[in-house]
Structure formats: C-alpha cells, structure tokens
Amino acid sequence: MPKTRGEIKKNNLLSCAACPKFIEDNVYLKCIYCFKHFHNLCVGIASSDKSTGSTINTWECPDCKVARKRGGDNFNTPLRGATAAYSPPTISDSAQNVTMRRREMSPQSSLTSTDIRNIIREELELVQNSLIDKFKHIVRDMVKEEIHSFESTIEATEKAIAFLNDEYDTIKKNLDMHLQNLSEIRKEYQSMVDTTRDITARLQTIEQHSRSKNVEIQCVPEHKNENLFTIVLQLAKTVSCDIKEAEIHVCTRVAKMDLKSGRPRSIIVKLATPRLRDNFLAKIIKFNKANSNEKINTSHIGIAGKTPVFVTEHLSPLNKKIHAAARLKAKEKSYKFVWIKQGKIFMRKTDTSPYIYIRDMSSLQNLE
C-alpha cells in the first residue's frame, strides 16, 4: 500500500505530516496516537520552547485530540492537505489544546520545483517497482508454461529417438544378415559364371571340332538348277586337289547370319576326313599365291564373270563373330595378317612379329 506523507523519507529524513517539507533540524513532535511527525511551528509551538522535542512522549496532535473529544476514530485523517501549509503562531504550552484557525499560507511556503521532482520521482519509483513486480510474475508464469511445454516436447522427442534407435538396431541387424547372404550369393554367382564360361568354352570347342571336316565356300552366285557337287568338284579340279564325289558327304547352302546382306548364301561342304579338308584348303592357298592376279573366282567353276570366291574353314557362330571383329581390329591397329587354322583365329602385325592367338573378344581389347 502507498506510504503516508509522514512516512516518506528523504535521505533518512522524516517528513512533516502538516507541511510538505522534511524535518532537517531534528526538532519535531511525534503524536503518541497516530505516530506522525510535525514541525513545532506547524502545530503552533515555538521552537525555543524547551519542553518540546523528540523526547516528549505524551504529546498528541490536534487532529487526534479532536477525534478523541468527538469519540470517533479519525486518527488517519491528515492534519493538512498535501498542498496546503500555513505558518502557525507562536504560543506557549498552555495553548497546546486550543484549536487554531487555519489561514492561507504565504507564497514563500509553497513547494519548490526540486521538492515536486523528488515527490514525482518517488511516486514513479513506487509505480515502477509495482510494474516490475507484476512483470516478473507474468514472465515467471510464461516461462514456467513454456518450460513445461518444452519438457513435454523433449519427452516426446526422447521417446521417438528411443523408438528410432530400436528400429535402427533391427534394420542394421537385418542389413548385416542380408549383406552376409549377398556375399554368399556373389560367391555362388561368380562360381556359376566361371562354370558357365568353362562350359561355354567346352561347347565351343566341341562345336568347332564337329566342323573339322567342313569347308565353307563363299560368294558363289545362286542359280535355280545349280549342282553344288559339280561346283565343288570343279573347284577341286581347278586347284589340283583329288577329291572324288564319294568323299563329299554333305554339300548344301546355309542360311545367312545377316539377313540384310546382299551376298549369296554360303555353301557348306563336309568331306570324308579332316586331312582331306586341310589338303583342299592348302591347295586353295597355294593356287591363290601362284595366281595373285587371278585368284579363285566364278570363272574357275564354270559360272560367267569373275566374281571372287572364298574358301575357308567352317567356323562356329561365335568364332565367326570373333573373326569378323579381328579383321576390323586389324585395320584399326594396322595388323597385316589375320588367318584361321584348326578353327582358331590368329593375327600378326608384320612378317617377322610373333603371332597372336585370339581366344575371345577380350583378347582383341588387349591389342596394342
């Protein structure tokens, strides 16, 4: 609650309850009922009166006297207004109980600007302290509420993190198990790849070996009433190779590997023995070397024109692809020779360089 004027202090100085000034000379009166402090002159007592002073403990203020005579309780009624003050006359102790008529204060007794500023400053400090206390309570309540909400959020987050940790452990355990299974599957896969590669190589060898008696005649024009046996015998006679008709077991044309190719279908000839096949191929090579200006062509087998005719070993489909890729690689890397022997493809860069066995497509990638 706000302080009364008699309780306001300035630098530990008491304030007079009758006027707005402070008691500075330590000469004052204190009422035994309302405990207010008064200047001697403000209550009509001369300051030179020796009977007055702070040691008097039987004095009562005029307002308390009036209140007691009326039988009422009006001890809290101030003796003078906050802004009203007067200069009481000097009287003796015998006139203490005489009711003095108030009169207007002189202009000299009005409040100074310093006093007003001090009073305003004190009031503002009181208001400021009250507002600060209220603000502290409001902020404290808000902080408590926010902390409670934050604690709830943290608790929910901790539960979520714990759940995620459990899920992570489960996932990690499953992942480790799957990785182990995957490693085993990779080993099995690699083993199957190696086995498949080995089986493929064996099948390729078997397939090529089944063609060990065969020769392939390419670029022979097709005719409706052609006799392939006669063509083969005429070709053998041209290169001076003694082949009888009984030694030709099979003679037929085969389908094209590339349907868009304009070349005629090849003729596959199966002879009696691999040795006869090799002898026939050797005679072909010898004839072409001896007649470099006029190698084997359609005129040598009784067909008009001089279209070149090629006689090679009968290769398996895979070896044909490797042979075609080897020829392209030879042009790219400037290799001079590409040939086939016993179903195998070889390459040589110069006349004196060592030959290279082309086992598969990867062998071509390693060529320099």
ABEGO torsion letter per residue (X at the ends): XBBBAAABBBGGBBBBAABABBBAAGBBBBBAAAGBBBBAAAAGBBAABAABEAABAABBBAAAAAAAAAGBBAAABBABBAABBBBBBBBBAAAAABBBBBBBBBAAABBBAAAAAAAAAAAAAAAAAAAAAAAAAAAAAAAAAAAAAAAAAAAAAAAAAAAAAAAAAAAAAAAAAAAAAAAAAAAAAAAAAAAAAAAAAAAAAAAAAAAAABBBBBGBBBBAABBAAAAAAAAAAAAGBBBBAAABABBBBBBBABAABABBBBBBBBBABAAAAAAAAAAAAAAAAABAABBBBAAAAGBBEBBBBBBBBBBBAAAAAAAAAAAAAAAAAGBABBBBBGGBBBBBABAABBBBBBABAAAAAABX
